[in-house]
């Protein structure tokens, strides 16, 4: 039997007529509000700091040495703080002057007391401006044992040693923590750094500083579109904008998608993929008023999630005016979309999700193909010493083709091989393009041209060794034509380019006839 249950039984209350709330029972019930993680509970305190216009937020998680309550948590900010009246109701459920407001993160005045008692049996609040220090607290055991029936009065006292000497601010201290996920301060701090970097990415990007146990929290964009972090994602399509009305209120909603770089990241070690949130990571991020509140899989209709869906992301962001459409509760840590919201988004998002899944499949096939093409590159490299040296001169390309070349990742092995064969959807009608990059000749085979689509591709990727051999010989034939064009004179390059494009168009016409 848990200590909570034992104490609740010991403090049994005889029902009285007219009593609306029994404090001890109510506090026990609120402890089970269902925060998914300690990070979401502590995030309620960070939300308050942001609403108080803090520019710097510090979270300290410390080991106490106590076996029963081994960890304490403190959140300190440099926001505008609270006056005497505001502090006297700060720990009351619903005690806010912004009740029902949809202008920022909170609405109900539940976050501070609820998030605190979810993980701790005692919460202390200190606030200061100039030299005045005000403090109050909420102690769960004082209510359970009958020593307290109402919140204690606000006191004015000296500055505790853990409060920084700033002109203003607020500190929330959680003691006797009995419901944290972990018992080691270092583990909790590490998880908070990871979670808060993602949850508050927009606020961190806007300039708010956040530090946890001396570690600066860096923003992390799960779509990998933020130029601040490791380059990776590419936005897919345009951002979708919606203006929705509900219950007399109107709010904005935005949806955007991104693709992750299959070609560069597919071979990453499994631990690194997990660190980046690729393997089995939530595809969709739900952002309310700039703060992530949920991750998962919604609005995809009948499409079920597959492994290929690890390689794209979606973000839905909305204003608090649409809370009811998303089914937001006071804990701000999950959504339950209403049927009319599903009716709006599913017809738009499901086709995009299916298209992205198909694109990921194709890119993995191209990765597989690239591996199968390496024998072509190696055999051509073995023949290179017997051939005349190619002249060193730039090979002019259309801007769109050059952009594709610039995006090609270079591997160390590329530098040692004189040839590279790449299959891609080219922005031209040519069967292939010829590119020089340093000493290397790059053959770009057009995946959309019948030469590859109907002939080389099926042979090269076949399970039959005979088909693979024939496919390799055809690819070597195309590579030989590309080399011959690259070895031509500068004056004749334009004519060779025209010949290749004309030949490719005629070939496509023959194949498609």
Secondary structure, DSSP 8 states (H G I E B T S, - for coil): --HHHHHHHHT-----TT----HHHHHHHHHTS--SSHHHHHHHHHHHHHHTT-SEEEEEEEE---SSS-EEEEEEE-S----HHHHHHHTSTT--TTTT--SSS-SSS-HHHHHHHHHEEEEEEEEEETTEEEEEEEEHHHHHTTS-SS----EEE---TTS---SEEEEEEEEEE---S-S-HHHHHHHHHHHHHHHTHHHHHTT-EEEETTEE-----TTS--TTS-S--EEEEEEEEEEEEETTEEEEEEEEEEE--HHHHTTS-HHHHHHHT-TT--SEEEEETTEEEEEE--S-TT----GGGGGEEEEEEE-GGGHHHHT--TT-S-----HHHHHHHHHHHHHHHHHHHHHHHHHHHHHHHHHHHHHHHHHHHHHHTTS-----------HHHHHHHHTS---HHHHH-SEEEEEE--SSS-SEEEEEETTEEEEEEETTSHIIIIIIHHHHT-S-HHHHHHHHHHHHHHHHHHHHHHHS-TTTHHHHHHHHHHHHHHHHHHHH-
